[in-house]
Amino acid sequence: MKNYEYNPDDHKFKTLGEFKFYLNTGWNLGFEYNGVEYGIEGHNNSFEIWIYNERFLAEDITLEQTLDFEFDGVKLKDFITTDDVVIIERHI
């Protein structure tokens, strides 16, 4: 059995549409932005955003509110497809 080596570039989102589809289908996401690790989880068209091992930042928000949520003054939709973010995990 070959060891799997995680490569964050393999998990990057190429387009905002891909990212929206990903969240809409119930997948969860972990990412690092500006040295902080965050998580996003969705249930029945409602989403939560948190800082890993710390606290919730938003609960029971819509997909559009999730996309417009600001991290260090920048909206998620404006950086999620850039090299400024590292995707830590993608799972259902």
N, C-alpha and C positions, 0 to 999 in steps of 0.2 A: 504494500500500500504506500503510495506516494504522499508525503506531507504536503498539505496545502499551505501556501504562503499568501497571506492577505495582501492584496495590492489595492489601496484606496482608489486609484485611477480606474480600476475595473468597475467601480460602483458609482462613478460620477453620473450625474444627470446631464444629458446632452441638450435637452430643451426644457422649457418651462412646461410645455404640454406633457412631456414624459413624466415630469415630477408630479403634476396635478393628477394624471392618470394613476400613478403609483399610490398616492395618498387616497384617492377615491376608491381604490380597490381594497382598502383595509390594511395595507402594509404599514409597518412602523419604521421609523428612521432614527438613527443616531448620527450626529455630525459634530465636528469641531469647527468653531468659527472664532477667530481672534483669541485662541488659546483656551476657550471655554467649551466644554462638551454639553450638548443639548440633546433632547429627545423630543420626537413628535409621535403621537399615537392617535389614531382615529377609530371611532365607534359610531356607527349609524349616523353618518354625516355630521358628527361632532368631534372636535379635535382638542387635544391637550398639548401644551408645550411646557417643558421643564428643563432645569439645569440638572445634570446627572448628580445624584447623591446630595442634592441640596433642597430645591423647592420648585413648586409649580409656578410658572410665569403666566399661564393662561389656561382656562378650562372652559369647556362647553362653547367653543367658538366655531364658526363656519369655515369652510375651505378658503373663502375669500379673505376672511379675517386672519386666517393662518398665513396666507401668502403676503398679506400687508403687515404682519407682525414685525416690529423693528427690533433688531439686534444691534446694539451699539449705533443706533440711529440709521441703520440701513434695513430696508424691507427684505424679508426672506426671499421674495420673488426676484429681487435684484442681485442676489449673490449666490443662490443655490446652484446655479449652473457654472459658476466661475471657479477659478483656481484658488480663490480665497477660502473655500470650504473643503474640509476633508470628511468624506462619508465614512463613518466608523462602522455602522451596521445597517443592513437593510433586511427586514424579515417580516413575516406575517404573524 
